[in-house]
Every structure is written in structure tokens, then in C-alpha cells.
């Protein structure tokens, strides 16, 4: 159920919402709807040819756009289905020359597949026209294109559907309005559920679907927004063109339309094919290009020149397009620029040497807060006092899992920031979310204050940690003055925390267990492992030592961290695994975006981990923390040498268990192939050697 606070927020926000501001967009949406109905009348769908439906086909000059192109690219006011790959259209013609078909259609020739798909569209339209909405659930093929199908239904039958199409967004809005969102049901059914909830609320009486849609996205947008720095060409050489044209553009033109790529792996393969001897084929770059493709209206971007100059900030106001008519930099995203934020930064941002980089919200707030330009500070969670703080994506994922399951284990290789993420979630739960974007000193101070309070506790499990430490047990009474040893019944850490939580049911209490897999979990938790399940909270049990009644309150949450290099998840007790959500925390190349001399740090990091995963396994990769100093990517040759020789190599030697040939496969020419002894070289030479070994495009030994 949505909280009472959310219910109040919806009513208050709806009362303040200016419905008249939607009039122009509503008129434009109706014009777009008429265009769809004129070009693709319902009565002609049964005979619609494939060449008028699918993307990726060569169209004769002057011909009308295909149905899929019209709905995705040319009808933005009807609601967006932009972003992601062309797979949303269920079948499309790939630039490789092959037809890409959804799973139920595979093995069919294109015309046979189209006949089946078209038939299901017609059945859907007929069912809605007859008021038989349940029949939509039986159309299996249409489940593979939920956004396209739901937009189609809303376009032809606006009286029955809202112009909101993403299943995740629909579920979020259903919950917001007090409904129970169901996973695994067609998006069209969730859309109908949301429409019923809207019609049941008096604050929306007389509202149109367009007004509801624009209100919900303005005040309760479910997307977590990342701020991207995107360079407009080398040293900003295309800035004037981008500024005057209202867009940002990037290269890699040989890839063609990014919409044709269904995954980061597929795009990486294309990068490898076009640039086989460069670091351009990295998975990191593939992911950044897909993030660029999937930018949506309202996302924030920063245009830069070099590492110290902000040219402008901008707000995305359209969708990605591939423009082959441009002489270069064919990948384009429309942006409304704010030139008032142009400035020199007080210190270089070493991660800004590459085309793409994530911008820390606190940094963004720093150079936008003192400007009165449009949209100042919006979306950063920093600028305006009293405004809710927008949480980082990874923190929000943890909080969502805690709300759903009650307990979470963050797992991944060492150095990936699992404990930092756990403490970040704790700060958010403790009402200190503003510290998440602060500098290292301020964040550390906020964490210390939080842990000195009584709502958050941090403990590290180890082999000798037991039930008596965690729940209760008899321990020496240090205050006793009589002769001999006196034992007293003592509450353990978790017992004490639960007692505080029971006394304050309106607040959330959190236990963070670092290195949770190093303890004997069945022994430590004992009978309480059953009580961790949310539906068994407040269920009393008699503790075996004291015979006291005890229960775990509903407002207690637990976050554990574990290094998968030490012990895999499969070794955890099955009863423990069932009661925890498991969230992977992997190496993040974006966190080490920068250069040291000729070395692209992120490309080196990714290439090294690729070799580790190939010759050891993914659990033994290294985390980005090994290449950070004071939270920033390593920037000097001396720091690089220290990290590589004193941290990375000893860790890999430990993983390789003295096998020189295995270490050689991972580090290549940087170690002696016979002895496994790392080569010693001056720091100023190491960056070049690492670049040659890991980012030149030459595969490693025995690759």
C-alpha cells in the first residue's frame, strides 16, 4: 500500500498542478493520434503489409514512415516509448540483413512471423473494441513488446488506457495511488488498473489522460537520473554547433543507429569489429553509448572542454536520433542548454578526459546553485533546502530490496564498495541522505554521528562471534565485586537493537553486518533466522537461554556484506539464503574514469578484470577502490605504481596460489613467465607498460 504521506503528497500536488499548461501538448497529442489513425486505420490492420510495419527496411523516397517508426519517433506527445533497443517492436530488420524476431516467432520466415504478430494485434484491437480486456492476457507474442502494444491500445482507444507505457512506471504509479502492483502481468492490464485508481480519486475528477500522465511524471517521476558529462568533440570543437543547434552529439558513426543494439555485449562486438586494435571496443564504452542512447527528457548533461571548463549545463528535451546526413558525429540527443553555468572549475576533473563521465551530484550542485538559470539544481537532490534528496541509483536499489525482503546481502569482489554502499543506505534511512553527495570528510562525519546514535549498528562477523554476542548469553559481570567469576545474563547486539526498535515503531532501525559470511550464521542467528521473514515479524518465541519471550519488530532491517573471493554464496546456509535478498556489487569502471600518462585507467581496469574472469573467475576480479585515492581516480604515476605493486599484484599472487604460469596469463609481460616475479620499473614507465599490455587491443597470453 502507498503510505499516508504519499496520499497526502498526491492530493496536495494535484491541487497545485496547473492543468492549463498541458493544453498545447494535449492538442499536439490529438494531432499525432489523428495522424496514426489516418495512416493506419483499424479496419486496414488485417491486411497491413510487413513493409509498412517494421523498422530497418529501406523506404522509397517520399514514402510514409512505418508504423513502428511513427509510434516510437514521430508521436512524442502521445507518450514516449523511446530508449532501449528495437526489440520492443517484437520484430525488426537488423542492419546485418537478418530479421530479429521475439522468442515465440523464432524459426519462422519473416512473412509467417508477421502474419502471426499482425493477427495478435488485430485480436487485441477487436477485444478492446468489444470491452473484453481479459482477452489481452492470452496474446503471448504481444507480451514481448509491452510498451509498443500499450501505446498502440492507448492511441486507438484513449478512453480505455492512459498514455503511460513502461511496466515499471505503471507499477510505481499504481503503488503511489494506493493500489497493489502485480509483477508478471501485461503492461496493458496494469495500465487499466492505474486508470481505475485515477478515476476513483476525487482530486483527478475531470482530468484527461494527458493531464494525469504529465502530472505523475512531473511530481513522481520513477526514473533515477544520472548526470552525464559529454564532451562536444575533442577540446569542445563542436560546441558552437551543439549550442546553436540545441543538441549534444558523439562520434562512433560506423556503428550506425544505436537503437539496433539489444545489449551491451552486442554493441561491444560491433566496437571490436570496427576498432580491433584499440580500447574503443571496451564493454565500458558500449555501456556508455547505450546510456547516451537512452537519455530521456528531463535528464541533465554537462558539456565540457578539457578537465577544468564547464561550457554549459543542459536538460534533455527530446530523444536520441541517428542522423547520417551530418558530416560527422551522427549520434544526436536534443538538449536545452543553460549557458549561465559556464565556468572554470577550481580543480581538474581527471575523469573528464574521456567523452563520457558521470558527474557527482554535489559537484553539479556546486556550479549550478549560485545561478538563477532555468532548472537550477533540479534533479540533483542538493540545491534547495527542504527539497527531498534524490538518492543514488545503487542506494535506492538497496532500500527497495530492504522494503521488499527485510534483509539484504551485498556481495562481490573485494574493493567494490560494499561497506560504503551499506553505510550509504544507512545514511538515507537515518535521514542523512544529504551526506551522500558531500565530500569525504563531511560524509565520514555524518557516518560517525549516525553510528554513535541508537538506530544503526555496525558489526563485523568472524569465526569466534557467537549467539551470546548477537542474541543473549551469560558473560562475565565486570561490575561484580565478590570473589570468583560472576556471570550475568547479557543482551546481545541484535537483541538490544530489537528492543529499541520495539519502543519506537515509527522509526527504522538497521544492523549492518560486515563480512557476514565469515561467521557461523546458523549458530549466530539461532532460532531468530525464522523471525527475519517479514511475515513473521512480531511473532514471539521463547529464547533457549533465558526463556524470555522475544520477537523481531517489523521496523528492523539487516544489511550484510560479503566478499565472493573469500567464500561463494553457495556456501551459505540454505535457510539464510532464503531470507536475504542478494544484490551484486561489481567493479565499476566509471568510478576510475581518468588517465595516467598514456594509460586509460578505466580501460586498463576493465581489461585486467576480463583476464582475471577468464583465467580465475568473476568472483576474483578486483574492485575499483584499488585504483582510487581519497575517493578520486588515481592521477599520478607514483600512485599508480604504489597501487599496482603494493595492492593489485599481492592480491593476484594470493589468488594464483604461487602458480607462476597463471599469474603470467593475467599480467602478461609485466611478470616473468617462469618465476612469476613482477618486473620492476620506474613509475614513469609503468603507465606506458600497462597501456601496451592491457589497452593496445593485443590479447593477453593464451587468450
N, C-alpha and C positions, 0 to 999 in steps of 0.2 A: 504494500500500500504506500502511496505517496504520503509524506509527512504532513502534519498540520501546517508547518511552516511553508512548505511548497504550495499548499492550497491557498494560504493567505497571499503568498507572492503572486500566484496566478491571478487571483481576483484583483489585487492592487495594481499589478502591471496592466491587466486588461482594461481597467478603468482609466488608466493614464495613456493608453495606446491611441495614437492619432490615426483613426481609420481612414480619414480623408486623404492621408498621404499615400494610400495604396491605390487611389483611383486611376492614376496613369498606368501603373503596372497592370492593373486589372483590365483596363481597356486593351493594352498591348497583348495580354494573355488571350483575350477573347478573339483578337485578330489572328493570333497564331493558331488558335483552335479551329477557326473557320478555314484557315489555310490547310490544315491537316484533313479536315472533313471534305474540302473541295478536291484535294489531290488524291485522297484515299477514302472514298465513300464506303461506308459499311457494306452496302449491297454489292460492292465490287471485290471484296476481300476473297470470296470463294474462288475467284479466277485470277487473283493477283499473281503476276509472274515473279520469279525469283529475282530477276534483274532490277525490279522496282523495289525490292525489299532490302537486300543485303549490302553491307559496307564492303569496300575493297574492290569493286568492279569498275572497269574503265567505262566512263559515261560519255556518250556523244556530246559534243559541244552544244550548249543551249538546252540540254535536257533537264527535266526537273530532278531535284535531289531524291535519293532513295528514302524509303520510309524510316530506316534506322538513322540515316544522317539527319533527316528532318527532326526527328524526336530528340536526338542527342545534342545536335549542334545548333539548330536553327529555331528552336522554340524555348528559349531560356525563361521567358515569363510564365510558361506553363509549369515550371518547376524543373530543377536541374537533375539530370542523370549523368552529368559529366564525371570524369575521373575513372580510374581503373582501365581495364583493357576492353577490347571489343568483344570479349567473351560474353558480356552482358546481353549481346544481341542473339545469343543461342547458336547462330551460325553466321559465319562471315568469310570473306575471301582474303586469305593472308597474302602478304606481298611475296611470299615464297612461291606462290602459284597454286597452293593447295587450299582446300576448303577446311576450315576449322569448325567442328561440329560438337555440340554438347553431348554428354555421355549417352543418352538414350538414342541418339541419332547416328552414332559412330558405326561404321561398316556399311552405311547406306551411300548410294551415289547422291550428288547434290540435289537433283530434282526429286528423288524419292524422299530425301530428308526434308526438303522444302514442303512437299505435299503433306507430310505428317505434321510439321510445325504449323503451316498455314491452317490445316484442319483444326488444330487445337486452338488457334486464335479465333477462328470462326465459332467454334463451340463455346468459347469463353464469352464472346460478344453476344451470342444468342442466349446464353444462360443469364447474363446480367440483364439483357432486354426483357427476359421473362421473369425477372426477380428471383431466379434460382441461384443465389450466391454460393450455396454449399457445393454446387457442381464444379466450381473453380478448383476445389481441393483435389479433384480427380485428374486434373490435366498435368501429368507428370513432366512433360517436356517444358512447359511454361515455368516450372519451378526453377529452371536453370537461367532464367532471365527476369528475376523479380522486379528490378527497377523499370526495365523497358515495359514489361507486361502491366505493372501497376500504373505507369504513366499512360499507357495506351487506354486502359479502362477509365482513368480519370479524365482523359481527353474526350473520349466518346460519350462517357456517362458522368459528367461533372456533378450531377445531382446525387450520385451514389458514392463518390470517392473524393477524398481530399487530395490536393496537389503535393503530397509528401510521399516519397517512394522508397527511400532506403530503409530496409527492415530494422536495422539497429536504431535509427532515428525514430521510427514509428514506435518501437518498444519503449524507448526512453520517454516519449511524449505520453504514451498510454499510462505508464507508471506515474508520471508527473501529475496527470489528471485523476489519479486515484484508482486506475484500473489495474488488472493483473496481466502483465505482458507474458505471452506464451512463446517460447522458443520453438523452432521447428515447424511453425505453421506458415502458409504462404503469406507474403507481404500484403497481398490484396485483402486477406482476411483481417490482418492487424490494422490495415488502413480503415476498414469498415468499423472495427472495434473503436478506433480512435474517433471516427466520425460520430458514433453513437455517444461517446463520452462528451464530446464537444456539444452535441445537441442537448444533452441532459443538464448542462450548466447554464445558469441564468445569465452569467456575465458575457456569454457568447450569443445571446439571443439576437437574431437578425444578421449575424456575421456571415460573410461569404467564405467559401473555401480559401480563396486567395488571402483574405484578411487573417484567417486563422493561421495559415501557413507562415505568412510573413511575421505575424506576432510571435509565434513559437520560436522561429529561428532567430528573431531579434533578441528575445529575452531569455531563452532557454536553449541556446544552440548546443547540441550534444557533442559537437566536434571539439577535440582538444587541439589548440592551434600552436604550431611551432613557428617561430620567427626565423626566416631564412635570409642569409646574406647571399646575394647573387651578383657576381661581377658582370657588368655590361661590356664584355670584351677585355682583351689584355690592356691593363692600365686604364680601363674605363674608356677605351677608344670609341665605343659605340654609344656613350652616354647621351650625347646631344640627340641622337636619333631616337633612343628609348624615351628620353624626357619629352621630346616634342610629339612623339607618336603615342605616348601613353601605354608603354609595354616594357617588358623585360624579355631578352632573348638569349639563347645559348647556342653553342655550336653542336658538334657531332651530327652534322647534316646527313652523313652517309647512312645513318640508322633508319632514316625515313620516319614516318609517323610513329610516335611513341605509343599511340593507342593500340597498335597491333601486338604489343608485347604483353603476354599474360602473366609473366612472373619475372623476378629479378634474375633468376638463372637464365631464362631465355634471352633477356637483354644482355646479360654478361657474355653469353655465347656469341651474340652479334658483335659486341665490342671486341671480343677476342678475334673474330674473323676479320674485322676491318683494321685492327691495330694489334697484330700478333706479337710485336716486339716492343710494346710499351706498357706502362702501367695503366693505360686507359681502359683495359679490359677488366678492371677490378670489380668485384661484387659491390664494393662501396660506391663506386661511380654509378653502377646500374641502379642501386637503390636511390641515389640522389636524383638521378634523371627521372625515375618514376615518381619521386616526391614532387619534383618540379611539374611533371605532367598532371599530377593530381591536386595541385593547388586549387583552392576554391575561393569564391567571392568572400571577401572579409579577411582572408589570410594576410599577414603582414610580411613585407620584404624590405630589405635594406640593400641599396645599391652602393658599391664601394669603388674606390680607386686605391689600389695598394692595401697596406695593412693599417694605415692610420687615418684614412679620409672617408667620411660618410658623404656621399653625393646627395642622397635623399632617402627618405623612407616612403613606403607606399602601401596601399591597400589593394589587394587583388580585386578587380571588378569585372572579371569575365573568366572564361575557361581557356585552357590550353588549345592551341591550334598548330598544325604543321603547315608552314607557308613556303612551298617550293618556289614561289615566284620571287622571293627575296634573293639577293645575290649571295648572301651567306647568313649564318645563324638563323636557320629555318624554324627552330622551335621557339614559339612565342606565347607569352601569357600577358593579357591586358592588366595594366596597373594604373591606379590614380596616384600620382606622385605628390609628395609634400616636400617642397624644396626648403622649407624653413628649418629642417633638421640637419641641413648640410653643415659639416664642421670637421675640424681636425680632432682626432682623439688624443687624450693625454699620453697614451702608451700604445705601442704596436699590438695588433691582434694577430699573432703569428698564424692562427688557423685560417686567416683570411687570404692566404696566398693562393688557395685553390678557388675554383669558380663558385662552389657551393660551400656554405658553412652554416651551422646552426648558431643563432645569436642568443646569448644568455638573456633572459627577461630583465634582469637587473641592469645589464649594460644597456639594453634597449630603452628602459625607463630613464636611464641616466641622460641620454641625449635626446629624449623627447619630452621629459617632464617640464622643462623650462620654456616650452614653446606653446603657443596658442593655436598652432596649425590644426587642420581638421583631423579628428580621430586621435588626438594626442593621448598616448598612454593606453589606448583601448586595446584590450586583448592581452595585456602583459601581466595583469594582476598586480601592478606595482604603483601606478601613478596616483590614484585618487584615494584619499583617506576614507575609510569606511566602506569602500567597494570590496566585494568578495574577491579573494585572490584566486586566479586561475592556476590550478595545480599542474605541475609537470605530468606528462603522459604516464611515465612509469610509476609515479606516486599514486595517481588516480587508479591505475590498474590494481595496485596492491590494496587500496582502500575498497575497491569494488569486490575483490576476492574475499576480503575480510568480512564485508557485509553479507556476502553470499554464503560463505563457509564457516566463518568464525576464526579459522586458523589458516596460516599461510606459511609455506617454506619456500624461501628464495634460494635457488640452487644454481650453481655454475662454477666455472673455473676460478682459481684464486685471482684476486686483483680486479674483479669486475664490479666492485662497489656494492656488494650485497648488504653489508652492515650499514653503509651510508644510505642506501635506499630504505632500509628498515627504519633508521633514525629519521629519514625524511618523512616517511609515513607517520611516524610517531609525532613529529612536529605538527603535521597537518591535523592529526586527531586531537592534539593538545591545544589547538587554537593558535599555533605559532607559524602558520603557513607563510607569513611574510618573510620568515628567516630563510626559506628555501632559495630565494633569489638573492640573498645577501652575500657579502664577501665571506671568506673563510673564517675570519676572526669573529664576525658577528654570528655566523651560523654556529660555530663552536660554543660561543657564549650562550646562545639560545638552547642548545642541546644540554649543556651543563645545568642550566636553570631548570630545564624540564626534568632531568634525571634526579635533581635534588628535591623535586616535588613528590607527590604521593600517587600520581596517576600512571606513571610509566616506570617500568623497572627493566634493567638490562642485566643479564646473567650469561656467563659462558659455561656450557656443559663440558665435562671432562670425565675420564673413566672412574674417578672416585666420587663423583657427585651422585647423591642418592635420594631416596624417598624422604629421609629425615631432613634433608636440606630443602626439599621442594614442597613437601606437604606438611608433615609433622613427625616428631620423634623425640626421644629423651636424649638430652645433651647435658654436658657438664654445666652446673649452675655456678657461674663465676662470682656471683654475689653472695654465695653461701659462706658462712664464717666458721661452721663446725668442723670437726676433724673428719678426714676421709673425703672421698669423692661424692658429691651430691648431684644427682641427676634431676633435671626438671623437664617437664613436657614443654616443647618449644614449637611454635608455629613456623612452618617453612615459608619460603618466599612467596609461592603461589597461594598458599592458604591466607597469608596476610593480605595480599593484593585482592583476593576474592572477598575478604571481609570488608575492605574499604569500598569495593565496588557495590556490595550489597547495601551499604549505608547510603550510597549516592547513586541511585539507579538512573538518574538523568544524565550522567556523565559516562564517557567511555574510558575504560582502564585497559592498559596494554602491557603485555610482557614480551620483551624481545629476548630470544634465546640464541645467542651466537654459537656457532659450531655445534648445532643441535645434534648432529649425527655422531659426535664424539662421546656422548653419554649413552648409558644403557636405558633407552627410553621406556621399555615396559617396566623396568624397576623404578625409574624416577617418577613416572606418572601413576603407576599402580592402577587402582580401580578408577581413578579420575579420567582415564583415557576415554571411557564411555561418556562421561559427563561433558566432554568438549563439544559433542554434537549439539547444534543449535536447538534441535527439538527436544533435547534432554537437559537443557539449562534449567536451573531451579529444581531439578529432580534430586531429592535428598538421598544420601547414602550414609551408613554408619562407618566411620573411619576405623580401620582394624586395630590401631594402636590405642587411641583414646576412647573409642566407642562413641565419640561425639557425632552429631548429625552435621553433614556438610553438603553444600551444593555449589555449583559454578554459576554465578549470576549471568544473565543474558548480555550484560554490558561489558564483559571481559573479552578481549581479543588477544591472540598469540601470533607473533611472527618469529619464525626460526630461520636461520641461515645455515647453509652447508656448502662446503667445497666439494664438488663432484670428483676432484682429483684425489681426495682422501678416501672417499667411500661412496659408492654409487647409490642412487635412490633405491635400487632393487634390494639393497641390503637392509633397508629399514623394515621394521616390524610391520606386517600387513595391517594390523589394527591401527597403527599410527598413520600409515599411508591413506587409509580410508577417511581419516578425519581431518586431513590437511589438504588444502589446495596447493599445488606445486607450480611455481612461477619461475621460468628460466631467466637468469640474468647473465647475458652473454657478453663477450668482448665487444666494445663499441668503437669502431674506427673513427666515428665523428668526434669522439672525445679527444682524440690525439691528432686532429686535423692541423697540420702545420708542416714546416720544413726545417731541416737542419742541414745547412750547406746544400749539396745536391740531392739529399735524401728526402723523399716524400714520406713523412712519418706514418701517415695512415696507410699508404700502400705497402710499406715495409711491414707494418703491424699485421695487416691482413694476409700478406704473402707468407709471413712466418707462421701464422696460425693455420694457414692452409696446409703447410708442410707438416705441422705438428698433428693436425687432424688426420692426415694421410698416413703418417708413419706410427703414430701412437693412437690417439682417438680424440674426439671433440672435447671430452671432459678434461683433457690435459693442456688445453690451449692456455695462453697467458692473458691476463686481463689488462685493460688499458691503464690501470693505476701504475703499472711498472714504467710507463712512459710519461707520467705526469710529475710535475714539481709544483707544489703549492696550488694544486688544482688546475694548472695550466700545462699544455703540451710542452715537453722538453724543447728547448730552443737553442741550446749551445752544444758544441762538440764535446765539451767536458762532461756535461750532464748526461749526454748520450752514452759516452764511454763508461761512465760510472754505472748507469742503469744496465747496460748490456753486459759488462764484465762482472759486476758485483751482484746482480739480481737475476737477470734473464738466464745467463749461462749456468750459474749454480742450480737454478730450478730445473733446467733441462737436463743437466748431468744427473740430478736426482731421479728424474723421470726415466732416464735411459738406463739406470742401474749399472753404470760402468761399461755399457756396450758402446765401444768407440764407433763401430760402423753405423749404429743407429743415430748417434749424435751427428755424424758426418752427413747422413741423409737429410737431416733437418737444417744444419748450418752450412752445409756445402764447403766451399773453400775457406771458410773462416775458422775451421778446425783441421788439425792434422788427421788425415784419413786413417792412419794406422794406430795412432795413440789416442786420438780424441782430444788432444791438448789444444785449447783455444789459441789462435795466433795472437801475438801481442803486436800492437801497432799504435802510433801516436793518435790521440783523439782526433786531430785534424784529418787523418787518413781514414778513420773508421767509417765516417759518414759516406764517403765515396765507395768504400769496400762493400758496405751494406747495400747501397744503391745498385752497385753492379751485380751483387749476388741475388737480391730479392726483388728489384723493381725494373730490371732491364728487359723483362719479357723472356729471359732464358730460363727454362725449367730447372729445378734443383736436381741433385743426384738421384738417379733411379726413379725419376718422377713418373 
